[in-house]
């Protein structure tokens, strides 16, 4: 293999992955040349402009991500997962408590019984993103997921901004699920959630209901995730199968109380309400990207990842649609409760006992979502540390367990701190546009991957590609803006949608694909990734302005860190690889020779 035929990219830093005595030294956090002394750091800061230009314009390669970067963890993750594991991991990562909450508000206030169509639309939208992720994850089966994909096609800078935001989303989501776990556990015990929390009056409102159960649940899952990925996968599979059984039970029992008359006013809020509900319900499908971070642990990525990603999303879409249809058949849409729709629906038909089934199902769903969250964010963080954008000791893979124990513990601690102090209302308000931002960047990167090859694509074709991508992006933004600012903007939406269509058509007709996928390729290029960009940007238009403010503030903080630390660390790491003669051409040549020998 490549790592057997080439010397380690960074032998000087290998010791940073090993704990020294009872603590860590400075070199564990900042081992790069720029941080060896204050003089070196001052010199690095003076070269910020030059280094920033280098990092913005440079791109990683498939081989670098698959070999040189991954080798910085010293040990490999164990390849123990197959398509069966990935299907249940995908379902477990997506199908949490969201469907039990979002369905109520979408049905009562936005779509009525037509919420079924909203789930179909949002499901198809999510599937487009899944397909884009699938091609990348098959070609680049590494723990970094979208971070690695963006590094290869759009460069370090864009990848870092995206990664920093998605990690923040992971932490907020993990804390939110942990707090919700306490709430549903309280329901099962016939108590109010705050009965299981510690009230500290001296703390500010919203941060004064301390949640020890959220901490305990998170730490138990952290231990399991650290000890064995295969064991975690088996636990997830069992819990998710039980969760699906509960869902089926809810469907069967609920349909025995169906009343077709409730469908007489199918779409009371019209097409606009259906689309608004679809934008909201899209978040019920979020979480599938965590499957992509398991690429290094999959036995046969070319077969298992497509089956796992696409299969789990198909199952999820079907169950969500059936649940939505059942709810609307059980109750008139204007009587649906927005906070506990299924619980109140069963109570309305005289089945008060069913609320315990719903709470039990939600509790199991949140357990698997929390497990998937901790596993995914740890692997994401591991690959970020491999590139030296985060302290490289966090890239360590435990030799015995084959899991990123250090990153798992660090990220779980971050989840626990936020979950312990922060109320669900505040956590909900912290959810930003980062997920949709990354979901928009991945299909954009896929278009670049297919239609641009450095050294092969002519300048004229490159300029055409840039023009078409700009038109696709701007027209998508335009559609989202028109939709968000007024209720009477059909003409503006039609015009911007027309620009998107002709830009995609122009890309399809005037440019030939510069690179074909080696294993699994996305069909209908460039229409699917272009549509994915348009839909994700359109959904952003439904998000409140405060989320954009939070996104901007957090991104500004990331920029400060990048300019002061991340830029110089990654610059030094890249230069060390180049100084050893392991540039992209060398690695590809070695890989080709190795493949020929095998």
N, C-alpha and C positions, 0 to 999 in steps of 0.2 A: 504494500500500500504506500501512498505518498508519504505518510508520516514515518514509514520505515525506511524510505529512500532519501529523505531529506532531514537535515538537522533541525532541532526544535527552533521555532522562530524566535524564541525569547528565553534562552537558558538563564540569563541573568535574573529574570523575574520568576523562575520556577519556584524559588524558595519562598516567594510571597504567598504561595498557596498552602504553605505548611505552617501551622501554628508554632510559635516560638514560646516554649515554657508555659507561663500562665497568662500570656497576653500577646498582643500584636505590636510590631514596631512600625515606624513611619513608612518603611519600605513596603509594608503590606498594603498601605493606602495609596502612596504616591511613589512608586519605584522608578518612574521615568526620569530620563536625563534632565528634563527641565526643572525638576523639583529636588535635585541633589543638594542645592544650596540656594541662598537668597539671591546670590549673583546670577546663578543659572536661571532662576525664575524671572528676575528682572530682565534678562536678555530675551527670554521667551516672550514676555509681555511686549517688548519693543518690536518683536517680529510678528505680533498678532495679525496685522493686516496681510502679510505674506502667507502666513500659515492658514488664515481663514480662507483666502483665495484657493490655496492648495486643497483644503478639505472640502470646500464647496464644489470644486471642479472634479475632484478625484472620485473614482468609483471602486468598490470592491469587486470581486469576481466570485463565481460559483465555487471554484476550487479553493480560494482563500477562505471562504466561509465554511466549507465542508472539511477542510484539513488544517490549514495553518491556524485559523482563529479557534477552531474547536480543540486543537491540541494544547492550547493554553490552559485547559482544565486539568492537564496531566493524566487524568483517568477518564475512561469512556463511560457514558451511561449504558445500562444494560438493555439490550434489544429483547424485550419480553412481550411486546404488544402485537396483536393481530387485528384484523378488521372487526372482529366481534367485540373486542375491547374498545375500539375506537367508536363504534356505533353507540354503545352504552355510555361511553365517556361524553360523547357529543350530546346525547339526550340528557344526561345528568347535568351537564354544564349549562344547558339552555332552559330546561323545563323545571323551573323552581316555583316560587310563590307568585311570580308576576302575573300569570294567567288568572289566578284567583282574585286579583285586585284590578288589573287594567281592564279586564273584560267588562266589569260593572260600569265604570265611568264611560268607556267607549260606547256601550249599549245604551245607557240612559241619556247621555248628553250629546252624543255625536252621530250615531249611526242607526240606532234602533235595532230591529232584527237583522238589518243588513250588515251588522257587525261580522256576520259570516263572510261576506264579500271583503270586508276590511282585513280579516285575517288571511284570506286568500291573497290579496294584493300585497300585504306586508310580508307574507311568507314567500311569495315569488321574488320580491325585492331582496329578501335575505338570501334566497337561493342563488341569485346572481352574484352576490358577494362571496358565497360559499364556493361557487364555481371558479371565481378568480383566485381565491385562496388555494383551491385544490391544485391548480397547475403549478403554482409557486411551491407549495409544500411537497409536491412530488419531485420537482427538480432540485429543491433546496431543503431536504429533510434535516433541519437544524433546530435547536431549542429556541432560537431567536424569533421564529415566526415572522411576522410582518416587519420587525426591525431588520432582520437579515435581508428580506426581499427589497426593502427600500434602500439599504446600504449598497446593494448590488446595482440597482437601476437608477436611483435618484441621488445617491451619495450620502456621506456621513451626516451632514448638517440636517437635511430633511429627516433622516432616520432618527437622529437624536431627539429632535423636537417631537416627532410622532411617538417615540418610545417613552419620553418623559411624561407625556400626557396620558398615554395608555396605562402606564404604571400607576399614575395617580388615580385613574378610573378603577383599576384593579383594587387598590387599597380602599377606596370609598365604597366600592361594591361589596368587598369582603366584610367591611365593618357594618354595612347596612344589612347584609344577609345574617350576620351574627346577631345583631339586635333583633331582627325579625324572628330569628329562631327562638329567642326568649319569649317573644310575644305569642307565638303559636304554641309553645310549650305551656305557657300560662293558661291559654284557652283549653288545652287538654286537661289541665288540672282544675278547671273551673275557677280560675283566678284572673285578676287584671294583671297586665304585664308589669306595672310598677310595683306590684306586690313582691316581685322577685328582684327588684332593684333597690339600691341603697340611695336614699335621698340625703344629699348634703346641701343644706340651705345656704351655706357660705359661698358656694360656687354659683356662677352665673346661670340664669335660666337657659335650659337647653343643654347644659353641660353638668347638671347637678343630680341626674338620676344614673348612678353608676351601675354598670351591668356586669357583675362577676360571671354570670352564666355564659355570656358571649365570649368571655376570655377563656373559660374552661373548655367550651366546645371548640374554639379555634385552636387551642393548644393540643387537644386530643387529636384533632385532624392533622395538625402539623406533625406530630410524632408519627402517625401512620404514614403520612406522605413522605417523611424522611427515611423511614425504615425500609420501605419496599414499594417500588412502582407497581409491580405485578400484584402485590397484596392490596394496594390501594385500588387498583383496577378491578380486582375481584369484589372488593367491598362495594365499589361504585356500581358494578354490574348487578349485584344482588339488590342493593337499595333502589336502583333505578327500575329494575324489573318489578319490584314491589310497588314502586310509585306508579308505573304504568297500569298495574293491576287495579290500584285504587282509582285511577282515572277511568278505567273501563267500568268499574263498579259504579262510579258516579254517573257515567253516561247511561248505563243500563237502567239503574234505578230512576234517574231523572227522566228518561224517555217514557217510563211507565206513567208519568204525570204530564205528558205532553198534551198541549192544546193547540191545534192548528189555527184556531181563531186568533192567536197571538201574532200570527204572521200576516194578518189582514192588512196592516199598515206597515209594509216591509221596510221602506226607506223614508221615514218621516222627515229626515233632515236633508234629503236629496243627495246628489252625487258629491257635493262639497263635504257634507258630513261624513260620508263613507271614506273619502280620501283623508280627511282630518283624523279620523279614527285609525286608518291604516298607518299614518305617520306615528301616532301614539303607540300602536300595537307592535311596531317594528322592534321596540325595545324588549318585547317578550321573547324575541328570537336571539338576542345578543348573548354571546358566550361561546359560539361555535369556534371562534378564532383560537380558543384555547387548545383545540385539537391539533392545530398547526404547530404548537410548541412541543408536541410529543414526537416530532419527526425522527429524532435521534434514537428513540426507544422502540421504533416500529420495525418488525422483522423484514417486511417486504413493502417499502413505501409506495412503489409503483402500483401495487394492487390494493393494499390495505387502506391507504389514506383516502383515495377517491371513494371507496365503498363506505368507509367510516364517516367521512364528512357529509357526503351526499345522502347516504342512507339515514343517518341520524336526523338530518333536516327534513327529509320526506316524512319520517315517522312523526316528528314534532308538528309539522304543518297539518297533517291529517288529524292528530289528536286535538290540537288547538281549535280547528274548524268545527269538529264535532262537539267540543265543549261549548263553544259559542252558540252553536245552533241549539243545543239542548237547553241552555239557560233561557234563550228567547222563547222556546216552546213551553217552558215551565211557568213563566211569568210574563205579563204585559211589560213591554220595555220601560214604560214610565214608572213601574213599580220596582224595578231592579235596584238593589242597594249598591252604591258606588264603592263602599269600603269592604263589604263581605258579601258579594253577589250570590255565590253558591250557597253559603250558609243560610242567608235570609230566604232564598228561593225554596230550600228544603223545609224551612220552618213554615213558610206560607202554605205549603201543601200538607202540613201536619207531620213532617218527618224531622222533628227537632233533633233526634239522635244522630242524624246524618252530619251535623256540624262537626262531630268528633271525627268522622271519617274524612271530611274535608281538611280539618286541622292536621290530622295524622298524615294525610297525603302531602300537604304543604310542608310539614316538618321534614319528611323524608326528602322532598324535593330540594329544600333549602340545604339539607346536609350534603347532598351530592353537588349542589352548586358551589357551596363553600369549599368542598374538597377540590373541585375543578379549578376554582379561583386560586387557591393556595398553590396547587401544582403548577398552574399555568404561569402565574406571576413569578414564581421562583425560577422557572426555566427561561422566561423572558429576561429576568434580571441577570441570570447566569451568562447569557450570551452578550448582554450589554457590558458586563464586567470583562468578558474575554477581549472586547475591543478596547478596553481601558477607558471607556467613557464613565465607568463606575470603578471603585477600587477593585483591582484584579483579584484580591483574595476571595472575593465573592463568587468567582468563577469556579471555585474548587468543586470537584466531584468526588464524593466519598468512595474510596477504593472498595470497601466491603459492600455497601448498599447500592452503589452505582447511581446515587441520587445527589442532587445539589443541596446537601444538608444546610450549609451555611446560608445560602440565599433563601432557602425555605424558612429558616428560623428568623432571619432578619425581616423578611416581608411579613411573616405572621405577627411579629412583635409590632410592626407598624399598624397592621390591621387591628390588633388588640388595643393599642393605645387609643385609636380613634373610636373603636366600638365601645370601650369602657366609659368614655366621658360624653360622647356626642349623641344627641337624640336622633330618632329616625327622621324627623322633619328637617333638621339641619343637614343630615346626610343626603336626603333626597334633593335638597337644594344645591348640594355640592356636585351633583351629577352634571357633567358638562358635555360639550359636543365632541370630546376627544375620540370617542368610539367611531362616530360617523366621519370624523376627520380622517382617521386611519383607514376606514372602510372606503373612503373616496380615493385615498392615495394609492392603495394596493392595485385597483384596476388601472389607474393612470400609469403606475409602474409596469404593469403587465403589457400595456400598449407600447410603452417604450421598449420593453424587452423583445416584443415580437417584431417591431418595425424599425429598430435601430440597432446596428452592430458597429461598434467602434472599429475604424479602419476599413470597413466594408461599405457602409452606407455613404452615398455621395453627399456633398454639402447641400445640394439642391433638394434632395429627398429629406435630409435632416431638417432643413428650414420648412419644408412642407409639413412634416410631422409636427414640428413646434406650432405652426400656424393652426393646424387642425385641432391639436390638443388645447390650445388657448381658446379656440372657438367653442369646443365642446364644454370646457370648464366654465367660460363666461356665460354661455347660453344656459347652462344648468343653474348657475347662480342667479341669472336673470329670472328664470322660471320660479325659483324659490322665493325671490324677493317680491315679484309680482303677486305671488300667491299669498305672501305674508302680510302685505301692506293694505290690501283692500279685498272686499268681497266681490267686487265687480271688475275683475282684471283678466277675464277670459281672453280678450284680444291680445294683451301683452304676453300671456302664457303661450298662446298659439304661435305668436311670432318667435318668441325665444325657443320654443320647442321645434319650430321649423328650422331655425338656425342650427340647432343641435342635430337634426336629422340630416341636413345637407352637409354639415361638417363631417359627420360619421360616414355618410355616403361618399364624400370626396376622399376621405382616408381609405375607404374600401376600394375605390376605383383607381386611384392614382398612385398608390404605393403598394409594393409587393412586400410580403413578410421577409424580413432579413434573417430571421432565426426561427426554426421550427422546434417545437418541444421534442425532447428525446424519449419521453415515456408516456405521458398523458397530456393531451392538448385540449384546451378549451375550444368548443365548436363555435361557429357563427362569429368569427372575428371580423371586424372589431366591434360588432353590435352589442354583444353581451357586456364587455367591460365598459363601453361607452354608456350603455343604459344603466349600469351599476353606479357610475359616477353621477349621472343625472339624478337618479333616484335618491342616492345618499345626500347629495347637496340639496335636493328639493326638501327632504325630511328636515334638514338643518333649519329651513325656513320656518318650521313649526315650533322651534325651540325658543324659549323666552330670552329677551335681551340680557338678563342678568347672567345667564349661562355663558354668553359670549364675552361678557366682562370678566368672569372668572377664568375662562379659557385664556383670555389675553393676559391677565395678571400672572397666571401660572406659567404661561409661555415666556413672559418677560423674565420671570425668576429663572427659568431654564436657560434662557439666553445668557444671563449673567454668569451662571455656573459654567456654561459651555465656554464662554470667552475667557474666564479666569482659570478654569481647570481642564474641562473635557477636551477642548481644542488642542491644548498642548500635550496632554497625555496621549491622545489618539495620533497626533502628528508624530510624536517620538516613536510610538509603537509601529506606525507605518514605515518610518524611515529605517528602523532596525530590520524590518523584513526586507526592505529594498537593499540594505547594505550587505545582507547575506546572500543576495542574488536570487531571492525567491519571489521574483515578480510574477505577474499573471502568466506570462509566456512560459517561463521556466516550469511553473507548477502544472500548466496544462500539458506541456511536453512530457513531464514525468508521469502524469496521470495516464496519458495515452500509451506510454511505453509499458506502464504497469498493467493496464487493461489488456494490452496485447499479450503480455506474458501469462496473464490469468486465463 
